[in-house]
Amino acid sequence: MTLMTLMTLMTLNDPNDPNDPNDPNDPNDPNDPNDPFQP
């Protein structure tokens, strides 16, 4: 397993990643259609 593969797997499973574009619970997601406070 290469280093990049290992890093990718670790990043995918990081629940506290502020830059995760696929995090459904991200309060700062500008593209969240369910965000009532979205401008």
mmCIF entry with sequence, helices, sheets and N, C-alpha, C, O atoms, coordinates in Angstrom:
data_MODEL
# 
_entry.id   MODEL 
# 
_entity.id                         1 
_entity.type                       polymer 
_entity.pdbx_number_of_molecules   1 
# 
_entity_poly.entity_id                      1 
_entity_poly.type                           'polypeptide(L)' 
_entity_poly.nstd_linkage                   no 
_entity_poly.nstd_monomer                   no 
_entity_poly.pdbx_seq_one_letter_code       MTLMTLMTLMTLNDPNDPNDPNDPNDPNDPNDPNDPFQP 
_entity_poly.pdbx_seq_one_letter_code_can   MTLMTLMTLMTLNDPNDPNDPNDPNDPNDPNDPNDPFQP 
_entity_poly.pdbx_strand_id                 A 
# 
loop_
_entity_poly_seq.entity_id 
_entity_poly_seq.num 
_entity_poly_seq.mon_id 
_entity_poly_seq.hetero 
1 1  MET n 
1 2  THR n 
1 3  LEU n 
1 4  MET n 
1 5  THR n 
1 6  LEU n 
1 7  MET n 
1 8  THR n 
1 9  LEU n 
1 10 MET n 
1 11 THR n 
1 12 LEU n 
1 13 ASN n 
1 14 ASP n 
1 15 PRO n 
1 16 ASN n 
1 17 ASP n 
1 18 PRO n 
1 19 ASN n 
1 20 ASP n 
1 21 PRO n 
1 22 ASN n 
1 23 ASP n 
1 24 PRO n 
1 25 ASN n 
1 26 ASP n 
1 27 PRO n 
1 28 ASN n 
1 29 ASP n 
1 30 PRO n 
1 31 ASN n 
1 32 ASP n 
1 33 PRO n 
1 34 ASN n 
1 35 ASP n 
1 36 PRO n 
1 37 PHE n 
1 38 GLN n 
1 39 PRO n 
# 
_struct_asym.id          A 
_struct_asym.entity_id   1 
# 
_struct_conf.conf_type_id            HELX_P 
_struct_conf.id                      HELX_P1 
_struct_conf.pdbx_PDB_helix_id       AA1 
_struct_conf.beg_label_comp_id       LEU 
_struct_conf.beg_label_asym_id       A 
_struct_conf.beg_label_seq_id        3 
_struct_conf.pdbx_beg_PDB_ins_code   ? 
_struct_conf.end_label_comp_id       LEU 
_struct_conf.end_label_asym_id       A 
_struct_conf.end_label_seq_id        12 
_struct_conf.pdbx_end_PDB_ins_code   ? 
_struct_conf.beg_auth_comp_id        LEU 
_struct_conf.beg_auth_asym_id        A 
_struct_conf.beg_auth_seq_id         3 
_struct_conf.end_auth_comp_id        LEU 
_struct_conf.end_auth_asym_id        A 
_struct_conf.end_auth_seq_id         12 
_struct_conf.pdbx_PDB_helix_class    1 
_struct_conf.details                 ? 
_struct_conf.pdbx_PDB_helix_length   10 
# 
_struct_conf_type.id          HELX_P 
_struct_conf_type.criteria    ? 
_struct_conf_type.reference   ? 
# 
loop_
_atom_site.group_PDB 
_atom_site.id 
_atom_site.type_symbol 
_atom_site.label_atom_id 
_atom_site.label_alt_id 
_atom_site.label_comp_id 
_atom_site.label_asym_id 
_atom_site.label_entity_id 
_atom_site.label_seq_id 
_atom_site.pdbx_PDB_ins_code 
_atom_site.Cartn_x 
_atom_site.Cartn_y 
_atom_site.Cartn_z 
_atom_site.occupancy 
_atom_site.B_iso_or_equiv 
_atom_site.pdbx_formal_charge 
_atom_site.auth_seq_id 
_atom_site.auth_comp_id 
_atom_site.auth_asym_id 
_atom_site.auth_atom_id 
_atom_site.pdbx_PDB_model_num 
ATOM 1   N N  . MET A 1 1  ? 0.851   -1.209 0.000  1.00 0.00 ? 1  MET A N  1 
ATOM 2   C CA . MET A 1 1  ? 0.000   0.000  0.000  1.00 0.00 ? 1  MET A CA 1 
ATOM 3   C C  . MET A 1 1  ? 0.882   1.254  0.000  1.00 0.00 ? 1  MET A C  1 
ATOM 4   O O  . MET A 1 1  ? 1.810   1.390  0.798  1.00 0.00 ? 1  MET A O  1 
ATOM 5   N N  . THR A 1 2  ? 0.569   2.134  -0.894 1.00 0.00 ? 2  THR A N  1 
ATOM 6   C CA . THR A 1 2  ? 1.388   3.336  -1.004 1.00 0.00 ? 2  THR A CA 1 
ATOM 7   C C  . THR A 1 2  ? 1.014   4.345  0.077  1.00 0.00 ? 2  THR A C  1 
ATOM 8   O O  . THR A 1 2  ? -0.029  4.233  0.720  1.00 0.00 ? 2  THR A O  1 
ATOM 9   N N  . LEU A 1 3  ? 1.873   5.316  0.259  1.00 0.00 ? 3  LEU A N  1 
ATOM 10  C CA . LEU A 1 3  ? 1.624   6.341  1.270  1.00 0.00 ? 3  LEU A CA 1 
ATOM 11  C C  . LEU A 1 3  ? 0.391   7.172  0.924  1.00 0.00 ? 3  LEU A C  1 
ATOM 12  O O  . LEU A 1 3  ? -0.381  7.545  1.808  1.00 0.00 ? 3  LEU A O  1 
ATOM 13  N N  . MET A 1 4  ? 0.214   7.454  -0.341 1.00 0.00 ? 4  MET A N  1 
ATOM 14  C CA . MET A 1 4  ? -0.932  8.259  -0.753 1.00 0.00 ? 4  MET A CA 1 
ATOM 15  C C  . MET A 1 4  ? -2.259  7.534  -0.485 1.00 0.00 ? 4  MET A C  1 
ATOM 16  O O  . MET A 1 4  ? -3.244  8.137  -0.057 1.00 0.00 ? 4  MET A O  1 
ATOM 17  N N  . THR A 1 5  ? -2.250  6.242  -0.746 1.00 0.00 ? 5  THR A N  1 
ATOM 18  C CA . THR A 1 5  ? -3.460  5.456  -0.497 1.00 0.00 ? 5  THR A CA 1 
ATOM 19  C C  . THR A 1 5  ? -3.791  5.445  0.992  1.00 0.00 ? 5  THR A C  1 
ATOM 20  O O  . THR A 1 5  ? -4.950  5.586  1.382  1.00 0.00 ? 5  THR A O  1 
ATOM 21  N N  . LEU A 1 6  ? -2.768  5.278  1.810  1.00 0.00 ? 6  LEU A N  1 
ATOM 22  C CA . LEU A 1 6  ? -2.964  5.249  3.249  1.00 0.00 ? 6  LEU A CA 1 
ATOM 23  C C  . LEU A 1 6  ? -3.497  6.597  3.748  1.00 0.00 ? 6  LEU A C  1 
ATOM 24  O O  . LEU A 1 6  ? -4.407  6.648  4.576  1.00 0.00 ? 6  LEU A O  1 
ATOM 25  N N  . MET A 1 7  ? -2.927  7.667  3.241  1.00 0.00 ? 7  MET A N  1 
ATOM 26  C CA . MET A 1 7  ? -3.357  8.999  3.665  1.00 0.00 ? 7  MET A CA 1 
ATOM 27  C C  . MET A 1 7  ? -4.794  9.285  3.222  1.00 0.00 ? 7  MET A C  1 
ATOM 28  O O  . MET A 1 7  ? -5.566  9.917  3.943  1.00 0.00 ? 7  MET A O  1 
ATOM 29  N N  . THR A 1 8  ? -5.129  8.813  2.039  1.00 0.00 ? 8  THR A N  1 
ATOM 30  C CA . THR A 1 8  ? -6.484  9.021  1.528  1.00 0.00 ? 8  THR A CA 1 
ATOM 31  C C  . THR A 1 8  ? -7.503  8.288  2.387  1.00 0.00 ? 8  THR A C  1 
ATOM 32  O O  . THR A 1 8  ? -8.553  8.840  2.717  1.00 0.00 ? 8  THR A O  1 
ATOM 33  N N  . LEU A 1 9  ? -7.200  7.055  2.746  1.00 0.00 ? 9  LEU A N  1 
ATOM 34  C CA . LEU A 1 9  ? -8.109  6.275  3.576  1.00 0.00 ? 9  LEU A CA 1 
ATOM 35  C C  . LEU A 1 9  ? -8.282  6.914  4.945  1.00 0.00 ? 9  LEU A C  1 
ATOM 36  O O  . LEU A 1 9  ? -9.386  6.932  5.489  1.00 0.00 ? 9  LEU A O  1 
ATOM 37  N N  . MET A 1 10 ? -7.210  7.433  5.496  1.00 0.00 ? 10 MET A N  1 
ATOM 38  C CA . MET A 1 10 ? -7.286  8.063  6.806  1.00 0.00 ? 10 MET A CA 1 
ATOM 39  C C  . MET A 1 10 ? -8.105  9.354  6.729  1.00 0.00 ? 10 MET A C  1 
ATOM 40  O O  . MET A 1 10 ? -8.857  9.673  7.651  1.00 0.00 ? 10 MET A O  1 
ATOM 41  N N  . THR A 1 11 ? -7.960  10.074 5.653  1.00 0.00 ? 11 THR A N  1 
ATOM 42  C CA . THR A 1 11 ? -8.684  11.335 5.494  1.00 0.00 ? 11 THR A CA 1 
ATOM 43  C C  . THR A 1 11 ? -10.179 11.086 5.319  1.00 0.00 ? 11 THR A C  1 
ATOM 44  O O  . THR A 1 11 ? -11.006 11.841 5.830  1.00 0.00 ? 11 THR A O  1 
ATOM 45  N N  . LEU A 1 12 ? -10.515 10.037 4.604  1.00 0.00 ? 12 LEU A N  1 
ATOM 46  C CA . LEU A 1 12 ? -11.918 9.733  4.346  1.00 0.00 ? 12 LEU A CA 1 
ATOM 47  C C  . LEU A 1 12 ? -12.678 9.410  5.631  1.00 0.00 ? 12 LEU A C  1 
ATOM 48  O O  . LEU A 1 12 ? -13.881 9.650  5.735  1.00 0.00 ? 12 LEU A O  1 
ATOM 49  N N  . ASN A 1 13 ? -11.954 8.865  6.602  1.00 0.00 ? 13 ASN A N  1 
ATOM 50  C CA . ASN A 1 13 ? -12.614 8.427  7.823  1.00 0.00 ? 13 ASN A CA 1 
ATOM 51  C C  . ASN A 1 13 ? -12.434 9.396  8.984  1.00 0.00 ? 13 ASN A C  1 
ATOM 52  O O  . ASN A 1 13 ? -12.681 9.039  10.136 1.00 0.00 ? 13 ASN A O  1 
ATOM 53  N N  . ASP A 1 14 ? -12.008 10.615 8.688  1.00 0.00 ? 14 ASP A N  1 
ATOM 54  C CA . ASP A 1 14 ? -11.783 11.589 9.746  1.00 0.00 ? 14 ASP A CA 1 
ATOM 55  C C  . ASP A 1 14 ? -13.078 12.365 10.029 1.00 0.00 ? 14 ASP A C  1 
ATOM 56  O O  . ASP A 1 14 ? -13.496 13.181 9.208  1.00 0.00 ? 14 ASP A O  1 
ATOM 57  N N  . PRO A 1 15 ? -13.709 12.122 11.168 1.00 0.00 ? 15 PRO A N  1 
ATOM 58  C CA . PRO A 1 15 ? -14.993 12.780 11.458 1.00 0.00 ? 15 PRO A CA 1 
ATOM 59  C C  . PRO A 1 15 ? -14.854 14.269 11.761 1.00 0.00 ? 15 PRO A C  1 
ATOM 60  O O  . PRO A 1 15 ? -15.831 15.017 11.707 1.00 0.00 ? 15 PRO A O  1 
ATOM 61  N N  . ASN A 1 16 ? -13.625 14.694 12.081 1.00 0.00 ? 16 ASN A N  1 
ATOM 62  C CA . ASN A 1 16 ? -13.417 16.090 12.468 1.00 0.00 ? 16 ASN A CA 1 
ATOM 63  C C  . ASN A 1 16 ? -12.706 16.900 11.393 1.00 0.00 ? 16 ASN A C  1 
ATOM 64  O O  . ASN A 1 16 ? -12.121 17.945 11.677 1.00 0.00 ? 16 ASN A O  1 
ATOM 65  N N  . ASP A 1 17 ? -12.759 16.419 10.172 1.00 0.00 ? 17 ASP A N  1 
ATOM 66  C CA . ASP A 1 17 ? -12.089 17.120 9.088  1.00 0.00 ? 17 ASP A CA 1 
ATOM 67  C C  . ASP A 1 17 ? -12.910 18.335 8.653  1.00 0.00 ? 17 ASP A C  1 
ATOM 68  O O  . ASP A 1 17 ? -13.997 18.171 8.100  1.00 0.00 ? 17 ASP A O  1 
ATOM 69  N N  . PRO A 1 18 ? -12.405 19.558 8.894  1.00 0.00 ? 18 PRO A N  1 
ATOM 70  C CA . PRO A 1 18 ? -13.184 20.757 8.557  1.00 0.00 ? 18 PRO A CA 1 
ATOM 71  C C  . PRO A 1 18 ? -13.304 21.003 7.057  1.00 0.00 ? 18 PRO A C  1 
ATOM 72  O O  . PRO A 1 18 ? -14.139 21.788 6.607  1.00 0.00 ? 18 PRO A O  1 
ATOM 73  N N  . ASN A 1 19 ? -12.451 20.317 6.289  1.00 0.00 ? 19 ASN A N  1 
ATOM 74  C CA . ASN A 1 19 ? -12.453 20.537 4.846  1.00 0.00 ? 19 ASN A CA 1 
ATOM 75  C C  . ASN A 1 19 ? -13.071 19.382 4.077  1.00 0.00 ? 19 ASN A C  1 
ATOM 76  O O  . ASN A 1 19 ? -12.884 19.260 2.866  1.00 0.00 ? 19 ASN A O  1 
ATOM 77  N N  . ASP A 1 20 ? -13.799 18.546 4.778  1.00 0.00 ? 20 ASP A N  1 
ATOM 78  C CA . ASP A 1 20 ? -14.419 17.396 4.119  1.00 0.00 ? 20 ASP A CA 1 
ATOM 79  C C  . ASP A 1 20 ? -15.664 17.848 3.347  1.00 0.00 ? 20 ASP A C  1 
ATOM 80  O O  . ASP A 1 20 ? -16.648 18.263 3.960  1.00 0.00 ? 20 ASP A O  1 
ATOM 81  N N  . PRO A 1 21 ? -15.633 17.774 2.014  1.00 0.00 ? 21 PRO A N  1 
ATOM 82  C CA . PRO A 1 21 ? -16.768 18.257 1.215  1.00 0.00 ? 21 PRO A CA 1 
ATOM 83  C C  . PRO A 1 21 ? -17.992 17.349 1.307  1.00 0.00 ? 21 PRO A C  1 
ATOM 84  O O  . PRO A 1 21 ? -19.096 17.735 0.924  1.00 0.00 ? 21 PRO A O  1 
ATOM 85  N N  . ASN A 1 22 ? -17.782 16.140 1.819  1.00 0.00 ? 22 ASN A N  1 
ATOM 86  C CA . ASN A 1 22 ? -18.897 15.187 1.888  1.00 0.00 ? 22 ASN A CA 1 
ATOM 87  C C  . ASN A 1 22 ? -19.442 15.009 3.300  1.00 0.00 ? 22 ASN A C  1 
ATOM 88  O O  . ASN A 1 22 ? -20.169 14.056 3.580  1.00 0.00 ? 22 ASN A O  1 
ATOM 89  N N  . ASP A 1 23 ? -19.086 15.930 4.180  1.00 0.00 ? 23 ASP A N  1 
ATOM 90  C CA . ASP A 1 23 ? -19.549 15.833 5.555  1.00 0.00 ? 23 ASP A CA 1 
ATOM 91  C C  . ASP A 1 23 ? -20.990 16.350 5.667  1.00 0.00 ? 23 ASP A C  1 
ATOM 92  O O  . ASP A 1 23 ? -21.230 17.544 5.490  1.00 0.00 ? 23 ASP A O  1 
ATOM 93  N N  . PRO A 1 24 ? -21.942 15.466 5.958  1.00 0.00 ? 24 PRO A N  1 
ATOM 94  C CA . PRO A 1 24 ? -23.348 15.895 6.004  1.00 0.00 ? 24 PRO A CA 1 
ATOM 95  C C  . PRO A 1 24 ? -23.669 16.778 7.207  1.00 0.00 ? 24 PRO A C  1 
ATOM 96  O O  . PRO A 1 24 ? -24.706 17.442 7.241  1.00 0.00 ? 24 PRO A O  1 
ATOM 97  N N  . ASN A 1 25 ? -22.778 16.781 8.187  1.00 0.00 ? 25 ASN A N  1 
ATOM 98  C CA . ASN A 1 25 ? -23.037 17.552 9.401  1.00 0.00 ? 25 ASN A CA 1 
ATOM 99  C C  . ASN A 1 25 ? -22.182 18.817 9.495  1.00 0.00 ? 25 ASN A C  1 
ATOM 100 O O  . ASN A 1 25 ? -21.991 19.375 10.576 1.00 0.00 ? 25 ASN A O  1 
ATOM 101 N N  . ASP A 1 26 ? -21.681 19.251 8.362  1.00 0.00 ? 26 ASP A N  1 
ATOM 102 C CA . ASP A 1 26 ? -20.836 20.432 8.363  1.00 0.00 ? 26 ASP A CA 1 
ATOM 103 C C  . ASP A 1 26 ? -21.696 21.697 8.431  1.00 0.00 ? 26 ASP A C  1 
ATOM 104 O O  . ASP A 1 26 ? -22.416 22.001 7.479  1.00 0.00 ? 26 ASP A O  1 
ATOM 105 N N  . PRO A 1 27 ? -21.631 22.445 9.552  1.00 0.00 ? 27 PRO A N  1 
ATOM 106 C CA . PRO A 1 27 ? -22.492 23.630 9.701  1.00 0.00 ? 27 PRO A CA 1 
ATOM 107 C C  . PRO A 1 27 ? -22.079 24.789 8.795  1.00 0.00 ? 27 PRO A C  1 
ATOM 108 O O  . PRO A 1 27 ? -22.843 25.733 8.594  1.00 0.00 ? 27 PRO A O  1 
ATOM 109 N N  . ASN A 1 28 ? -20.860 24.707 8.251  1.00 0.00 ? 28 ASN A N  1 
ATOM 110 C CA . ASN A 1 28 ? -20.366 25.800 7.419  1.00 0.00 ? 28 ASN A CA 1 
ATOM 111 C C  . ASN A 1 28 ? -20.358 25.461 5.936  1.00 0.00 ? 28 ASN A C  1 
ATOM 112 O O  . ASN A 1 28 ? -19.662 26.097 5.144  1.00 0.00 ? 28 ASN A O  1 
ATOM 113 N N  . ASP A 1 29 ? -21.138 24.456 5.572  1.00 0.00 ? 29 ASP A N  1 
ATOM 114 C CA . ASP A 1 29 ? -21.171 24.048 4.175  1.00 0.00 ? 29 ASP A CA 1 
ATOM 115 C C  . ASP A 1 29 ? -21.997 25.045 3.356  1.00 0.00 ? 29 ASP A C  1 
ATOM 116 O O  . ASP A 1 29 ? -23.207 25.148 3.557  1.00 0.00 ? 29 ASP A O  1 
ATOM 117 N N  . PRO A 1 30 ? -21.366 25.777 2.440  1.00 0.00 ? 30 PRO A N  1 
ATOM 118 C CA . PRO A 1 30 ? -22.090 26.808 1.672  1.00 0.00 ? 30 PRO A CA 1 
ATOM 119 C C  . PRO A 1 30 ? -23.044 26.226 0.639  1.00 0.00 ? 30 PRO A C  1 
ATOM 120 O O  . PRO A 1 30 ? -23.895 26.931 0.096  1.00 0.00 ? 30 PRO A O  1 
ATOM 121 N N  . ASN A 1 31 ? -22.895 24.928 0.373  1.00 0.00 ? 31 ASN A N  1 
ATOM 122 C CA . ASN A 1 31 ? -23.732 24.299 -0.648 1.00 0.00 ? 31 ASN A CA 1 
ATOM 123 C C  . ASN A 1 31 ? -24.800 23.387 -0.056 1.00 0.00 ? 31 ASN A C  1 
ATOM 124 O O  . ASN A 1 31 ? -25.384 22.562 -0.758 1.00 0.00 ? 31 ASN A O  1 
ATOM 125 N N  . ASP A 1 32 ? -25.047 23.544 1.237  1.00 0.00 ? 32 ASP A N  1 
ATOM 126 C CA . ASP A 1 32 ? -26.020 22.688 1.895  1.00 0.00 ? 32 ASP A CA 1 
ATOM 127 C C  . ASP A 1 32 ? -27.444 23.165 1.593  1.00 0.00 ? 32 ASP A C  1 
ATOM 128 O O  . ASP A 1 32 ? -27.834 24.248 2.030  1.00 0.00 ? 32 ASP A O  1 
ATOM 129 N N  . PRO A 1 33 ? -28.221 22.372 0.852  1.00 0.00 ? 33 PRO A N  1 
ATOM 130 C CA . PRO A 1 33 ? -29.581 22.789 0.470  1.00 0.00 ? 33 PRO A CA 1 
ATOM 131 C C  . PRO A 1 33 ? -30.551 22.794 1.652  1.00 0.00 ? 33 PRO A C  1 
ATOM 132 O O  . PRO A 1 33 ? -31.633 23.377 1.577  1.00 0.00 ? 33 PRO A O  1 
ATOM 133 N N  . ASN A 1 34 ? -30.153 22.138 2.740  1.00 0.00 ? 34 ASN A N  1 
ATOM 134 C CA . ASN A 1 34 ? -31.036 22.056 3.902  1.00 0.00 ? 34 ASN A CA 1 
ATOM 135 C C  . ASN A 1 34 ? -30.698 23.085 4.976  1.00 0.00 ? 34 ASN A C  1 
ATOM 136 O O  . ASN A 1 34 ? -31.226 23.028 6.086  1.00 0.00 ? 34 ASN A O  1 
ATOM 137 N N  . ASP A 1 35 ? -29.830 24.011 4.646  1.00 0.00 ? 35 ASP A N  1 
ATOM 138 C CA . ASP A 1 35 ? -29.424 25.020 5.611  1.00 0.00 ? 35 ASP A CA 1 
ATOM 139 C C  . ASP A 1 35 ? -30.369 26.222 5.558  1.00 0.00 ? 35 ASP A C  1 
ATOM 140 O O  . ASP A 1 35 ? -30.372 26.967 4.578  1.00 0.00 ? 35 ASP A O  1 
ATOM 141 N N  . PRO A 1 36 ? -31.167 26.409 6.604  1.00 0.00 ? 36 PRO A N  1 
ATOM 142 C CA . PRO A 1 36 ? -32.159 27.500 6.581  1.00 0.00 ? 36 PRO A CA 1 
ATOM 143 C C  . PRO A 1 36 ? -31.530 28.890 6.630  1.00 0.00 ? 36 PRO A C  1 
ATOM 144 O O  . PRO A 1 36 ? -32.177 29.884 6.300  1.00 0.00 ? 36 PRO A O  1 
ATOM 145 N N  . PHE A 1 37 ? -30.264 28.953 7.044  1.00 0.00 ? 37 PHE A N  1 
ATOM 146 C CA . PHE A 1 37 ? -29.606 30.257 7.175  1.00 0.00 ? 37 PHE A CA 1 
ATOM 147 C C  . PHE A 1 37 ? -28.721 30.588 5.981  1.00 0.00 ? 37 PHE A C  1 
ATOM 148 O O  . PHE A 1 37 ? -27.937 31.537 6.004  1.00 0.00 ? 37 PHE A O  1 
ATOM 149 N N  . GLN A 1 38 ? -28.869 29.785 4.949  1.00 0.00 ? 38 GLN A N  1 
ATOM 150 C CA . GLN A 1 38 ? -28.032 30.031 3.769  1.00 0.00 ? 38 GLN A CA 1 
ATOM 151 C C  . GLN A 1 38 ? -28.518 31.284 3.029  1.00 0.00 ? 38 GLN A C  1 
ATOM 152 O O  . GLN A 1 38 ? -29.709 31.403 2.742  1.00 0.00 ? 38 GLN A O  1 
ATOM 153 N N  . PRO A 1 39 ? -27.629 32.199 2.722  1.00 0.00 ? 39 PRO A N  1 
ATOM 154 C CA . PRO A 1 39 ? -28.017 33.437 2.022  1.00 0.00 ? 39 PRO A CA 1 
ATOM 155 C C  . PRO A 1 39 ? -28.504 33.202 0.606  1.00 0.00 ? 39 PRO A C  1 
ATOM 156 O O  . PRO A 1 39 ? -28.859 34.152 -0.091 1.00 0.00 ? 39 PRO A O  1 
# 
